[in-house]
Amino acid sequence: MEGIRGVIGFVKTVAAGSFAAAAKELGVTPVAVSKNVQRLEQQLGVRLLQRSTRKLSLTDEGRLFYERCTGPLQELEGAQSAVKDTSRTPAGVLRVTSVSPFGRTYVLPLLPEFSRRYPKIQIELHLDDALSDMIAQGYDVGIRAGKMRDGSMVVRPIAPLDFVVCGSPAYFAEHGVPRTPAELAQHNCLRVRLRSSGPAPNWLLTAQRTPVSPPVGGNFIASDMTTLVTAAAHGQGLALAPLPLVLPLLRSGALQVVLPQSLSRGMQVFIHYPNRRNLPVRVRSFVDFLLEQLRRHPDLAADSQALIAPYVREAARARPRRSAPRR
């Protein structure tokens, strides 16, 4: 039992980042957690954690031990959850991480109904556009957009995710409308860079069902998609943005779509969760509820071309165009 306490204390400390945070989760004192980890190190004959006054860091041996321990502990937690859930009443804390724009627009409005159905489930929703290590950070369910590459996760698709080129009516009145992807080089194209370093990614569109990556540039880069879309709505330039995110702005008239035949395709919105036996009832209930609701949502289930048809900005046939600033 002493060894098990040490393993649990060690894994929780690494995941939480400190003895104090691990102790709070385990319901014991930080001193108790620290002593259990020290006993574990003595039993193994190696140092697992480097300690300083400000932070903890894993040694090479500690990193290897952590990777080998997390799976068995999750199985143990799954077994405990299976026993606790024999009443078949979903209950407990459900930790969910979601990409922010989708979470705000589509997940948050569904939560009141979910809580009415399952009043004993406490939801912790974390909106974050960065990729998350679900296991290390203790999330039960993740909602992400893109392409899922982690084979250890169960992936359930929600809907295709198409991107559209859009801008404000004021921008088009001043700078004109691009007729082809190549003409984007003459416009102020806003870009998003999710990481603090590295170049902003290029735009990937389709032209006659063929992927194309036109040269784009402009005077504005945002750190998240919501900021980028807001800037476009204020007339800063053109944005390549997810259709579900901009639909409310299209309907209000704040944004209009151009190049409707050149959507950016190939991505999807999906739910994923750790692949483990004895999935807690609260997790299964949440996943099934979201899939039921989201897969029939008209903005996610309808054809993209049909959705954008009323909001396409047509190019004027004979109108001089002033080039937008580029750099």
MARGU-56007 format. One record per residue (C-alpha): x, y negated, z negated; residue number from 1; residue in three letters; chain. Coordinates in steps of 0.1 Angstrom, whole numbers. Layout:
+-------+-------+-------+-----+--------+--------+
:    xx :    yy :    zz : num : residu : chaine :
+-------+-------+-------+-----+--------+--------+
:     X :     Y :     Z : NUM :    ALA :      A :
...
+-------+-------+-------+-----+--------+--------+
END
This chain:
+-------+-------+-------+-----+--------+--------+
:    xx :    yy :    zz : num : residu : chaine :
+-------+-------+-------+-----+--------+--------+
:     0 :     0 :     0 :   1 :    MET :      A :
:    29 :   -24 :    -7 :   2 :    GLU :      A :
:    41 :   -18 :    28 :   3 :    GLY :      A :
:     7 :   -24 :    43 :   4 :    ILE :      A :
:     3 :   -57 :    24 :   5 :    ARG :      A :
:    37 :   -68 :    37 :   6 :    GLY :      A :
:    28 :   -60 :    73 :   7 :    VAL :      A :
:    -5 :   -78 :    70 :   8 :    ILE :      A :
:    11 :  -108 :    53 :   9 :    GLY :      A :
:    38 :  -109 :    79 :  10 :    PHE :      A :
:    15 :  -107 :   109 :  11 :    VAL :      A :
:    -9 :  -133 :    94 :  12 :    LYS :      A :
:    20 :  -156 :    86 :  13 :    THR :      A :
:    33 :  -155 :   122 :  14 :    VAL :      A :
:    -2 :  -161 :   137 :  15 :    ALA :      A :
:   -10 :  -189 :   113 :  16 :    ALA :      A :
:    24 :  -205 :   113 :  17 :    GLY :      A :
:    30 :  -207 :    75 :  18 :    SER :      A :
:    27 :  -187 :    43 :  19 :    PHE :      A :
:     1 :  -213 :    30 :  20 :    ALA :      A :
:   -22 :  -208 :    61 :  21 :    ALA :      A :
:   -19 :  -170 :    59 :  22 :    ALA :      A :
:   -26 :  -171 :    22 :  23 :    ALA :      A :
:   -58 :  -191 :    28 :  24 :    LYS :      A :
:   -70 :  -166 :    53 :  25 :    GLU :      A :
:   -62 :  -136 :    31 :  26 :    LEU :      A :
:   -76 :  -152 :    -1 :  27 :    GLY :      A :
:   -43 :  -150 :   -21 :  28 :    VAL :      A :
:   -16 :  -174 :   -31 :  29 :    THR :      A :
:    13 :  -184 :    -7 :  30 :    PRO :      A :
:    37 :  -170 :   -33 :  31 :    VAL :      A :
:    20 :  -136 :   -31 :  32 :    ALA :      A :
:    23 :  -136 :     7 :  33 :    VAL :      A :
:    59 :  -146 :     6 :  34 :    SER :      A :
:    68 :  -119 :   -19 :  35 :    LYS :      A :
:    50 :   -92 :     1 :  36 :    ASN :      A :
:    69 :  -102 :    33 :  37 :    VAL :      A :
:   102 :  -102 :    13 :  38 :    GLN :      A :
:    95 :   -67 :     0 :  39 :    ARG :      A :
:    88 :   -56 :    36 :  40 :    LEU :      A :
:   121 :   -70 :    48 :  41 :    GLU :      A :
:   139 :   -52 :    20 :  42 :    GLN :      A :
:   122 :   -19 :    29 :  43 :    GLN :      A :
:   132 :   -24 :    66 :  44 :    LEU :      A :
:   167 :   -36 :    59 :  45 :    GLY :      A :
:   163 :   -65 :    83 :  46 :    VAL :      A :
:   153 :  -102 :    82 :  47 :    ARG :      A :
:   120 :  -108 :   100 :  48 :    LEU :      A :
:   116 :  -145 :    94 :  49 :    LEU :      A :
:   141 :  -174 :    93 :  50 :    GLN :      A :
:   129 :  -198 :    66 :  51 :    ARG :      A :
:   136 :  -235 :    63 :  52 :    SER :      A :
:   120 :  -263 :    42 :  53 :    THR :      A :
:    98 :  -273 :    72 :  54 :    ARG :      A :
:    91 :  -242 :    93 :  55 :    LYS :      A :
:    94 :  -205 :    98 :  56 :    LEU :      A :
:   107 :  -188 :   129 :  57 :    SER :      A :
:   110 :  -152 :   141 :  58 :    LEU :      A :
:   142 :  -134 :   143 :  59 :    THR :      A :
:   147 :  -110 :   173 :  60 :    ASP :      A :
:   138 :   -81 :   150 :  61 :    GLU :      A :
:   108 :  -100 :   137 :  62 :    GLY :      A :
:    95 :  -107 :   172 :  63 :    ARG :      A :
:    98 :   -70 :   181 :  64 :    LEU :      A :
:    81 :   -59 :   148 :  65 :    PHE :      A :
:    53 :   -85 :   153 :  66 :    TYR :      A :
:    46 :   -72 :   189 :  67 :    GLU :      A :
:    44 :   -36 :   177 :  68 :    ARG :      A :
:    22 :   -44 :   147 :  69 :    CYS :      A :
:    -5 :   -66 :   161 :  70 :    THR :      A :
:   -22 :   -38 :   181 :  71 :    GLY :      A :
:   -26 :   -13 :   153 :  72 :    PRO :      A :
:   -38 :   -41 :   129 :  73 :    LEU :      A :
:   -64 :   -51 :   155 :  74 :    GLN :      A :
:   -76 :   -15 :   156 :  75 :    GLU :      A :
:   -78 :   -14 :   119 :  76 :    LEU :      A :
:   -98 :   -47 :   118 :  77 :    GLU :      A :
:  -120 :   -32 :   146 :  78 :    GLY :      A :
:  -127 :    -1 :   124 :  79 :    ALA :      A :
:  -135 :   -22 :    94 :  80 :    GLN :      A :
:  -159 :   -44 :   116 :  81 :    SER :      A :
:  -176 :   -12 :   129 :  82 :    ALA :      A :
:  -183 :    -1 :    94 :  83 :    VAL :      A :
:  -196 :   -35 :    83 :  84 :    LYS :      A :
:  -218 :   -37 :   113 :  85 :    ASP :      A :
:  -237 :    -5 :   106 :  86 :    THR :      A :
:  -267 :   -25 :    98 :  87 :    SER :      A :
:  -266 :   -38 :   134 :  88 :    ARG :      A :
:  -272 :   -73 :   123 :  89 :    THR :      A :
:  -247 :   -97 :   140 :  90 :    PRO :      A :
:  -230 :  -118 :   113 :  91 :    ALA :      A :
:  -197 :  -134 :   104 :  92 :    GLY :      A :
:  -174 :  -160 :   120 :  93 :    VAL :      A :
:  -171 :  -160 :   158 :  94 :    LEU :      A :
:  -141 :  -179 :   171 :  95 :    ARG :      A :
:  -145 :  -190 :   207 :  96 :    VAL :      A :
:  -121 :  -210 :   229 :  97 :    THR :      A :
:  -133 :  -226 :   261 :  98 :    SER :      A :
:  -119 :  -248 :   289 :  99 :    VAL :      A :
:  -132 :  -282 :   278 : 100 :    SER :      A :
:  -153 :  -295 :   308 : 101 :    PRO :      A :
:  -172 :  -262 :   312 : 102 :    PHE :      A :
:  -176 :  -258 :   274 : 103 :    GLY :      A :
:  -191 :  -293 :   270 : 104 :    ARG :      A :
:  -214 :  -291 :   300 : 105 :    THR :      A :
:  -226 :  -255 :   300 : 106 :    TYR :      A :
:  -218 :  -237 :   267 : 107 :    VAL :      A :
:  -227 :  -263 :   241 : 108 :    LEU :      A :
:  -263 :  -268 :   253 : 109 :    PRO :      A :
:  -268 :  -230 :   248 : 110 :    LEU :      A :
:  -256 :  -227 :   213 : 111 :    LEU :      A :
:  -288 :  -239 :   195 : 112 :    PRO :      A :
:  -307 :  -211 :   211 : 113 :    GLU :      A :
:  -280 :  -186 :   203 : 114 :    PHE :      A :
:  -280 :  -197 :   166 : 115 :    SER :      A :
:  -318 :  -193 :   165 : 116 :    ARG :      A :
:  -314 :  -157 :   177 : 117 :    ARG :      A :
:  -284 :  -149 :   155 : 118 :    TYR :      A :
:  -286 :  -172 :   124 : 119 :    PRO :      A :
:  -260 :  -152 :   105 : 120 :    LYS :      A :
:  -232 :  -159 :   130 : 121 :    ILE :      A :
:  -210 :  -189 :   123 : 122 :    GLN :      A :
:  -195 :  -203 :   155 : 123 :    ILE :      A :
:  -161 :  -220 :   157 : 124 :    GLU :      A :
:  -158 :  -235 :   192 : 125 :    LEU :      A :
:  -123 :  -248 :   203 : 126 :    HIS :      A :
:  -123 :  -268 :   235 : 127 :    LEU :      A :
:   -88 :  -267 :   251 : 128 :    ASP :      A :
:   -76 :  -268 :   287 : 129 :    ASP :      A :
:   -43 :  -251 :   278 : 130 :    ALA :      A :
:   -39 :  -214 :   281 : 131 :    LEU :      A :
:   -43 :  -197 :   247 : 132 :    SER :      A :
:   -27 :  -166 :   232 : 133 :    ASP :      A :
:   -61 :  -152 :   221 : 134 :    MET :      A :
:   -47 :  -125 :   199 : 135 :    ILE :      A :
:   -20 :  -146 :   182 : 136 :    ALA :      A :
:   -45 :  -175 :   176 : 137 :    GLN :      A :
:   -73 :  -152 :   164 : 138 :    GLY :      A :
:   -99 :  -159 :   190 : 139 :    TYR :      A :
:  -127 :  -135 :   196 : 140 :    ASP :      A :
:  -139 :  -148 :   230 : 141 :    VAL :      A :
:  -123 :  -170 :   256 : 142 :    GLY :      A :
:  -140 :  -189 :   285 : 143 :    ILE :      A :
:  -115 :  -199 :   312 : 144 :    ARG :      A :
:  -113 :  -208 :   349 : 145 :    ALA :      A :
:   -89 :  -196 :   375 : 146 :    GLY :      A :
:   -75 :  -161 :   380 : 147 :    LYS :      A :
:   -71 :  -137 :   351 : 148 :    MET :      A :
:   -38 :  -120 :   349 : 149 :    ARG :      A :
:   -37 :  -104 :   314 : 150 :    ASP :      A :
:   -45 :   -68 :   319 : 151 :    GLY :      A :
:   -50 :   -62 :   282 : 152 :    SER :      A :
:   -82 :   -83 :   282 : 153 :    MET :      A :
:  -117 :   -74 :   292 : 154 :    VAL :      A :
:  -128 :   -99 :   319 : 155 :    VAL :      A :
:  -165 :  -106 :   327 : 156 :    ARG :      A :
:  -170 :  -130 :   356 : 157 :    PRO :      A :
:  -196 :  -158 :   352 : 158 :    ILE :      A :
:  -196 :  -176 :   385 : 159 :    ALA :      A :
:  -174 :  -186 :   415 : 160 :    PRO :      A :
:  -157 :  -220 :   410 : 161 :    LEU :      A :
:  -155 :  -242 :   440 : 162 :    ASP :      A :
:  -137 :  -276 :   441 : 163 :    PHE :      A :
:  -149 :  -305 :   461 : 164 :    VAL :      A :
:  -133 :  -338 :   473 : 165 :    VAL :      A :
:  -152 :  -367 :   459 : 166 :    CYS :      A :
:  -150 :  -404 :   453 : 167 :    GLY :      A :
:  -171 :  -434 :   443 : 168 :    SER :      A :
:  -193 :  -453 :   467 : 169 :    PRO :      A :
:  -172 :  -484 :   460 : 170 :    ALA :      A :
:  -140 :  -467 :   470 : 171 :    TYR :      A :
:  -155 :  -454 :   503 : 172 :    PHE :      A :
:  -169 :  -489 :   510 : 173 :    ALA :      A :
:  -134 :  -504 :   507 : 174 :    GLU :      A :
:  -112 :  -476 :   521 : 175 :    HIS :      A :
:  -134 :  -456 :   544 : 176 :    GLY :      A :
:  -141 :  -418 :   545 : 177 :    VAL :      A :
:  -116 :  -391 :   555 : 178 :    PRO :      A :
:  -129 :  -370 :   584 : 179 :    ARG :      A :
:  -103 :  -342 :   581 : 180 :    THR :      A :
:   -80 :  -329 :   554 : 181 :    PRO :      A :
:   -51 :  -344 :   573 : 182 :    ALA :      A :
:   -66 :  -379 :   568 : 183 :    GLU :      A :
:   -63 :  -375 :   530 : 184 :    LEU :      A :
:   -27 :  -387 :   535 : 185 :    ALA :      A :
:   -41 :  -422 :   541 : 186 :    GLN :      A :
:   -60 :  -422 :   508 : 187 :    HIS :      A :
:   -53 :  -426 :   471 : 188 :    ASN :      A :
:   -56 :  -390 :   459 : 189 :    CYS :      A :
:   -58 :  -386 :   422 : 190 :    LEU :      A :
:   -41 :  -355 :   407 : 191 :    ARG :      A :
:   -41 :  -336 :   375 : 192 :    VAL :      A :
:   -10 :  -323 :   356 : 193 :    ARG :      A :
:   -20 :  -301 :   327 : 194 :    LEU :      A :
:    16 :  -298 :   314 : 195 :    ARG :      A :
:    38 :  -326 :   302 : 196 :    SER :      A :
:    65 :  -319 :   328 : 197 :    SER :      A :
:    68 :  -307 :   364 : 198 :    GLY :      A :
:    51 :  -320 :   395 : 199 :    PRO :      A :
:    13 :  -323 :   399 : 200 :    ALA :      A :
:     0 :  -294 :   419 : 201 :    PRO :      A :
:    -9 :  -298 :   456 : 202 :    ASN :      A :
:   -45 :  -297 :   468 : 203 :    TRP :      A :
:   -55 :  -264 :   484 : 204 :    LEU :      A :
:   -85 :  -267 :   507 : 205 :    LEU :      A :
:  -101 :  -247 :   536 : 206 :    THR :      A :
:  -103 :  -257 :   572 : 207 :    ALA :      A :
:  -123 :  -234 :   595 : 208 :    GLN :      A :
:  -120 :  -207 :   567 : 209 :    ARG :      A :
:   -82 :  -211 :   567 : 210 :    THR :      A :
:   -64 :  -223 :   535 : 211 :    PRO :      A :
:   -46 :  -257 :   541 : 212 :    VAL :      A :
:   -26 :  -278 :   517 : 213 :    SER :      A :
:   -26 :  -313 :   531 : 214 :    PRO :      A :
:     0 :  -338 :   519 : 215 :    PRO :      A :
:   -16 :  -360 :   492 : 216 :    VAL :      A :
:    -3 :  -387 :   469 : 217 :    GLY :      A :
:   -15 :  -416 :   449 : 218 :    GLY :      A :
:   -10 :  -439 :   420 : 219 :    ASN :      A :
:   -27 :  -420 :   392 : 220 :    PHE :      A :
:   -21 :  -386 :   375 : 221 :    ILE :      A :
:   -43 :  -374 :   346 : 222 :    ALA :      A :
:   -36 :  -348 :   319 : 223 :    SER :      A :
:   -71 :  -332 :   321 : 224 :    ASP :      A :
:   -98 :  -328 :   347 : 225 :    MET :      A :
:  -125 :  -349 :   328 : 226 :    THR :      A :
:  -102 :  -379 :   328 : 227 :    THR :      A :
:   -95 :  -374 :   365 : 228 :    LEU :      A :
:  -132 :  -373 :   374 : 229 :    VAL :      A :
:  -139 :  -404 :   353 : 230 :    THR :      A :
:  -112 :  -423 :   371 : 231 :    ALA :      A :
:  -126 :  -413 :   404 : 232 :    ALA :      A :
:  -161 :  -424 :   393 : 233 :    ALA :      A :
:  -146 :  -459 :   385 : 234 :    HIS :      A :
:  -132 :  -462 :   420 : 235 :    GLY :      A :
:   -96 :  -453 :   414 : 236 :    GLN :      A :
:   -94 :  -429 :   443 : 237 :    GLY :      A :
:  -104 :  -394 :   455 : 238 :    LEU :      A :
:  -105 :  -364 :   432 : 239 :    ALA :      A :
:  -104 :  -327 :   439 : 240 :    LEU :      A :
:  -127 :  -315 :   411 : 241 :    ALA :      A :
:  -148 :  -285 :   400 : 242 :    PRO :      A :
:  -183 :  -287 :   414 : 243 :    LEU :      A :
:  -201 :  -278 :   381 : 244 :    PRO :      A :
:  -182 :  -307 :   364 : 245 :    LEU :      A :
:  -191 :  -334 :   390 : 246 :    VAL :      A :
:  -227 :  -323 :   397 : 247 :    LEU :      A :
:  -242 :  -347 :   371 : 248 :    PRO :      A :
:  -222 :  -376 :   386 : 249 :    LEU :      A :
:  -233 :  -367 :   421 : 250 :    LEU :      A :
:  -269 :  -367 :   410 : 251 :    ARG :      A :
:  -265 :  -401 :   393 : 252 :    SER :      A :
:  -248 :  -416 :   424 : 253 :    GLY :      A :
:  -215 :  -423 :   406 : 254 :    ALA :      A :
:  -197 :  -399 :   430 : 255 :    LEU :      A :
:  -201 :  -387 :   465 : 256 :    GLN :      A :
:  -187 :  -357 :   484 : 257 :    VAL :      A :
:  -165 :  -359 :   515 : 258 :    VAL :      A :
:  -150 :  -331 :   536 : 259 :    LEU :      A :
:  -180 :  -307 :   527 : 260 :    PRO :      A :
:  -167 :  -280 :   550 : 261 :    GLN :      A :
:  -133 :  -280 :   533 : 262 :    SER :      A :
:  -141 :  -268 :   498 : 263 :    LEU :      A :
:  -114 :  -253 :   476 : 264 :    SER :      A :
:  -123 :  -217 :   469 : 265 :    ARG :      A :
:  -110 :  -185 :   453 : 266 :    GLY :      A :
:  -113 :  -193 :   416 : 267 :    MET :      A :
:  -139 :  -183 :   391 : 268 :    GLN :      A :
:  -152 :  -190 :   356 : 269 :    VAL :      A :
:  -150 :  -159 :   334 : 270 :    PHE :      A :
:  -154 :  -147 :   298 : 271 :    ILE :      A :
:  -126 :  -126 :   284 : 272 :    HIS :      A :
:  -120 :  -109 :   251 : 273 :    TYR :      A :
:   -95 :   -83 :   237 : 274 :    PRO :      A :
:   -98 :   -48 :   250 : 275 :    ASN :      A :
:  -104 :   -28 :   218 : 276 :    ARG :      A :
:  -127 :    -1 :   206 : 277 :    ARG :      A :
:  -155 :    -9 :   182 : 278 :    ASN :      A :
:  -161 :   -44 :   195 : 279 :    LEU :      A :
:  -179 :   -63 :   167 : 280 :    PRO :      A :
:  -216 :   -68 :   172 : 281 :    VAL :      A :
:  -213 :  -105 :   169 : 282 :    ARG :      A :
:  -188 :  -106 :   198 : 283 :    VAL :      A :
:  -209 :   -83 :   220 : 284 :    ARG :      A :
:  -241 :  -104 :   212 : 285 :    SER :      A :
:  -223 :  -136 :   222 : 286 :    PHE :      A :
:  -209 :  -123 :   254 : 287 :    VAL :      A :
:  -242 :  -107 :   265 : 288 :    ASP :      A :
:  -261 :  -139 :   256 : 289 :    PHE :      A :
:  -237 :  -162 :   276 : 290 :    LEU :      A :
:  -237 :  -139 :   306 : 291 :    LEU :      A :
:  -275 :  -137 :   306 : 292 :    GLU :      A :
:  -279 :  -175 :   304 : 293 :    GLN :      A :
:  -250 :  -187 :   326 : 294 :    LEU :      A :
:  -253 :  -163 :   355 : 295 :    ARG :      A :
:  -289 :  -175 :   362 : 296 :    ARG :      A :
:  -280 :  -212 :   357 : 297 :    HIS :      A :
:  -291 :  -230 :   389 : 298 :    PRO :      A :
:  -258 :  -251 :   391 : 299 :    ASP :      A :
:  -237 :  -219 :   388 : 300 :    LEU :      A :
:  -258 :  -194 :   408 : 301 :    ALA :      A :
:  -267 :  -215 :   438 : 302 :    ALA :      A :
:  -246 :  -218 :   470 : 303 :    ASP :      A :
:  -221 :  -246 :   468 : 304 :    SER :      A :
:  -229 :  -260 :   503 : 305 :    GLN :      A :
:  -266 :  -262 :   494 : 306 :    ALA :      A :
:  -258 :  -280 :   461 : 307 :    LEU :      A :
:  -236 :  -307 :   477 : 308 :    ILE :      A :
:  -257 :  -313 :   508 : 309 :    ALA :      A :
:  -277 :  -342 :   494 : 310 :    PRO :      A :
:  -246 :  -360 :   481 : 311 :    TYR :      A :
:  -223 :  -360 :   512 : 312 :    VAL :      A :
:  -208 :  -394 :   522 : 313 :    ARG :      A :
:  -208 :  -395 :   560 : 314 :    GLU :      A :
:  -179 :  -413 :   578 : 315 :    ALA :      A :
:  -188 :  -445 :   596 : 316 :    ALA :      A :
:  -183 :  -441 :   633 : 317 :    ARG :      A :
:  -166 :  -474 :   640 : 318 :    ALA :      A :
:  -153 :  -492 :   610 : 319 :    ARG :      A :
:  -117 :  -503 :   603 : 320 :    PRO :      A :
:  -102 :  -487 :   572 : 321 :    ARG :      A :
:   -78 :  -502 :   548 : 322 :    ARG :      A :
:   -53 :  -477 :   535 : 323 :    SER :      A :
:   -53 :  -472 :   498 : 324 :    ALA :      A :
:   -20 :  -476 :   478 : 325 :    PRO :      A :
:     3 :  -446 :   478 : 326 :    ARG :      A :
:    36 :  -437 :   462 : 327 :    ARG :      A :
+-------+-------+-------+-----+--------+--------+
END
